[in-house]
Amino acid sequence: MNAFILLSAKRMVASLACSLCLLVSSSASATTVLGIDIDKVVADAEFVFEGAVINSETRQDSNSGIISTYVTFQINDIIKGDYSGDSIELKFMGGVFNGQIVQVSGMRIPEMAEQGIYFVESMSRDLINPLIGWSQGHFIIHDDNGTRRISTAGNQPVIEVEAVSAIPRSIKKPQSVVEGNTDIAAGVMTETSPIMIERALTVEDFKSRIADLLIN
C-alpha cells in the first residue's frame, strides 16, 4: 500500500530555507501564505515568463529524503529578468516517488502541457514553491476558440489588473493570510466562474498590464 505523507508547514520550514512570506498555520492540513498586492508580485519576482510545461519528474534528495517535483518549462517569452536558455527547471516540494505520496497542502504544481505566465520568486534560493505568493504568482493560459486568455491558478478568468500601490495606507486593505493554491493578489480582478473565460484578458493584454506595472 502506498504510504501517504502529509507534510505540515512546520516540518517544511524545518526542512528548507523558506520564503519569508510563508506563514505557518495551526492545522497540518492547511497551508497559508501572506496575501500580497500585484504590484509586489511584479516588483519582487526575480524572473517572469510565459511558458509551457514540457516535462515533470519527481526525485528524492539523497541527503534529506525530501521528495520534490522538478517541472521543466519551455520559455516562450521573458517578461522580466535575464535568462539565456530556452527552457527552465523549477522545483516544487511534493510528488509521488517509489510508492510514497508527499502532499504539500496548498501547493498546486504546474501540470504537463499547461501553459501559463509564471512569477518566479528566486532563481537561486531553495523554496517550497518557487512562485512568489504561490497561487498569487501563477496564471494559466486557456484557448478560448483560438484566443489565448488568462485565468488564475484556481481557474478564475482574469478580467483586469490594476496597481494598488497608490491607494492611501489609511484606506488600503491590510495584508492577510490566504490559501496557498487558490487565492489571488490584490489588484487582480476576476470572474468567479471558469465558464466566463471569454471575458478574460488576452495573454497580450495581461502582459501589457504587467509591463505597465514594471514601468511604474
N, C-alpha and C positions, 0 to 999 in steps of 0.2 A: 504494500500500500504506500502510495506517495506520502511523504512527510509534509505536513503543511505548517509553515513557519510564518507567523505574523510578527514583523519587527515593530516594536513601539518606537516612537520618535526619540525617546531617551536612549535606547540601545543604538539607534542610528547615529545620534550625536556623539556617543562614546566611541563609535567605530570610525568615524570620519571627521575631518575638519569641515564643518558645515557652513552654509551661508548664514550670515548674521541675521538675516530676516526670518529665519526659521524659528518658530515658536513651538514649544513642547506642550502638547495637550495633556490633559489629565487622563484621557482614555487611550488605551493601547489600540483601539480600533478607529481612531480618528487622528489625522494629522492636519494641523493648521499652520498657515503661513501669514505673514503680515501683509495686509492689503495695501497696495501702493497705487500711485497715480500713473497714468500712461506716460506723463512727462518723465517720471523717474524710471519707468521701464525702458524708455528710449535712451535717456541720458546715461543710465548706469550699465546698460548692456554693452559688453565689450565687442560683441560681434552680432550682427543682424543679417539674416539671409533668407532668400526664397529658395526652397529646395524640395527634394522628393526622397523618400526613404527607399534605398536600393538594397540594403542588407541589414539583418538583425541577428546578432549572435550572443548567446548567454555564456558567461565564463565565471569561474570561481577563482578568487585570489588565493594563491598558494600559501601566503603568509597569514592573512586574516581570516580566510574562509568565507569572506563576503561574496555573495553572488550578485552579479550585475549584468545588465543587458547593454551591449555595445551596438549602437544604431549608426549605420553609415548613411549619410545623405549626399545625394548629388546636388551640387550648388548650381542653381540656375541664375541667381542674381545676388550680388552683395549690396546691401542697403547701408550698412555701417561696418567699419573696421577694415583691416588689411589682412588679406589671406590670398596666397598664391595658388593653392590647389583647386581642383575641380570637384573634390569631394571632401567630406569631413566626418570623423567618427566621434560621437558623443556617448558618454557613459551614464546610464540611469541605474540606480540601485534597484535590485529585484529581478525576478525572472524564474525560469524553470531550468534546473541543471541536475542531471543524473537522478531524476525522480524527486528532487526537492523543489518545492514551490515557495519562493520567497516573495511575499506581497508587501509592498510599502503602501500603507493606506494613504489615499490622496494623490498617489502617483498615476499619471497617465503617460505611458511610454508610447511614442510615435510608432505606428504600425506599418508593416510592409506596404509599399505603394502609396502611402499617404503623401500628399503634397501640402505644403504649408509655408508659413513665414515664422521664423524661429528667432527669439531674442536670447542669445547665449550670455549668461552672467559672467563667466570667466572661461578663458581658453586654457588656463594653467592650473586652477585650483580643483581639488578633488571634492565634488559636491554630490549630495544625494540626487539632486535633479539639476542638470546644467542650465536649465532655462530659468531666467530671472522671474521670481514670483510664481514659479511652477506654471499653473494654467494661465497666469496673467501675461506670460511671455510666449504663449503657444497659440498660434492661429492656424486654422485649416482652410485649404483651398478646395472649393467644390465646383464641379462643372454643372452649370445651370443652362442646359440646352445650348452649349457652345460658348457660354460666357463664364469666365472664371470669377467666382465670388468668394468672399471671406466670411468665415464663422469663427467663433471662439472654440476652444478645446472641448467645450460642452455642447457644441453644435448649435449655438445661438447665432443667427445671422447678425453680422456687424453692420449697422446702418450709418454710423458716424463715429468719428474720432475727433475729440476736441481737447485742447490744452486746459488744464485746471490750475496751473501754477499761478495764474494771475488772480485767482479768487482770494479775497482777503481772508487771512487766517481766522478772523473772528466769526466768519460765517462758513468757513470751509469744513466739510465733514471730517471729523478726526479719523486717524488711522485705526483700523480694527483688524481682528484676525478673520481669515476667510478659509474656506475649504480648499485644499490644495489642488483638486482636479477639476473644479467646475467654475470657480469664481473668476471675475474679470476685474481689470484695473479700472479705477475711477477715470472717467473721461471717455470710456468706450461704451457707446450706446448700442443696444441690441434689440432684436425681436425675441420674444420668448420661445416661439415655436420654430423648429427647423424647417417646416414647410413654407415659411415666409422667406426662403433664401433668395427669391427674385428681388427682394427689397435690399439685399445686402450690397455693400460697396464692392465694386470690382477690385481685382488684385491691383491694378494700376492706380485706382483712386485711393486705395488703402495705403499703398506705398508713397503716394504723393502726400497724404496726411502725415505719415511718419517723417518724410523729408522736411516738411514744414516745421515739425517739432524739433528736428535736429538743428535747423537754421535758427529758430527762436530760443 
